[in-house]
Amino acid sequence: MSADSQRIEKRRTRLRRLVRRETGCRALLVSSEVNVRYLTGFTGDSSWLLLTDDGALLVTDSRYTTQVEQECPDLPVFLRESSQSMTSAVEEATRSLNLKELAAEADSLTYSSWLALTTALESLTVKASSGLVESLRSIKDAGEIAETRLAVEQSEKGFAVLRAMLTGDMTELNAAHELEHAMRRFGAADAAFPPIVAAGPNAALPHARPGNTRIDSSDFLLVDWGAAADSGYRSDLTRILATAKISPKLEKIYRVVLNAQQEAITRIAPGVQCRAVDAAAREIISAAGYGKNFGHGLGHGVGLQIHEAPRVGGSSETELKPGMIVTVEPGIYLPGWGGVRIEDDVLVTRGGYEVLTSVPKDLDSIRLP
């Protein structure tokens, strides 16, 4: 068994214990494509995983016969016919397992899919489960941390290229496309998400969509971007670039956001509740008079998905644990003027934290030549 296969088998072993403890069942039906990938290494779609006490079975179709052999050769497979529904295939696959109860991921199934599943498995008691695999994914192993470092490196190299080639006549959309292309040149499989490139007033939208606004239409630019490595692991960063002389207003707001972010990062350590980290940043922004202009949570976990557990927000009682990777991204948004957000990816270590991202963020560093 390869090292990757051993890592994945350890995940399945931990999940089996978790399923028994949380649901009382001895089997779990995994329907989330991301969770299937985490538990098998299989990167295709339209496939579910049936995890039992003593095994695992991938329910897929003939399109993926070769791909399964390449990506997870040791994994037993149930191939459904093209005319067979997924729920019918699952019913057939479970028939010989003598199961009385089965937990199933409720978060990744529509209501109609849930009804179809419970109807097909009418001889079993099907229990809804939530967040089981996600809770395991929230704590990264050494391999996952290494893959995240690679995604960070790819994103930072891409940003350096964009910064060097920015011209005032480029549009936000031009810049976003150049950034995606540059990250791929450095080995990224894709952008982690559609990059946000927002000039001036457009930056007041936390999730602005790049458009035809020219870079030189304002004196600053917000860039929120990340890379997805071949492994699927992602990075997520945000920086401000001053495209003209830094105004007193931009300097003031930037310093508040930077101070808030740095203070929040210093609070990261095992055992600290996520809401306490959020509060550290929010208190500084509120004290500066901008509390109402910081309307989103401080951050989120990042891994195979750009937003995953844990959530770093004001109501999150989740305690940080070594191996978690979270973003820290306070912001101030003023309609009609713009917004400032600074974001880094931070690893929770046994002794505190490590900032994985290294793009400079002091005030002098944001000035373009």
C-alpha angles and dihedrals in degrees: 000000000000123000090253091051090051091051091051093047089053088054091052091048092053090046093053090056091047093050092052092048098045102035107016088231127125096213137047129199109214113201102162109104091215092051091047089054092049092051099041113016089239112140101189127103137232091049132119131198124224108203118192136174093269106023153003131240126194113214107205140129139257095271088075102042094110094037092055090050090053100042103034110009094168095055118104112234135206109202113205122208119251090247094049122094120230092245091051090051091050090050090052092046093051096045095087096042097077092226120169097182134027130186116214132190106256096183095067099043127082118228091254091050090050091052091048091049096049091045092052091047096044091139090062134063104241115201124196115237129189135195099354099127090034091059089056092046091054090072111061125210124220093272093051091049090051090051090050090051088053091051089050091051092050092049094047093050090049091051091051089056092048092048091052094050102040114126129179094245093058116103126227088254092050090053093048091052093047090050093052091048093049093052090052090051087060094052105274115145090214144329110289087234135341103297118246113225111172128172120211112304091020089065088069085079107079090207099034118169116227112248141161096298109128120240091234093055089093140020096251143034131208116213121188112179147139143180131239113215122214088263090061095248115135145205130211126198138161129197138170120228121199107220093182137013110322109251121221089247094053091046092050095048093041092054091050093051093045092050090048092050095047092048092050092050091054089058093059113111139124112289095023114125116240091234090060090057090049091049093053092061095037093054092057094047092046092048088055090055099255102101093119090052095061103071105156134070120273096248152313143230118277129201131104085357126042090231116037140130133344107051113207103209144123095272099039112115092179111131117228116244133192110274097034115126116203137172121236108203119155117176144182118211124192115183112232093019108051142247140272122211128166119193136183136170112241129193118212107227132189090259100037126291147326123210104223096191121075109182105132115252107178114122095258092052095060093063114104118221 
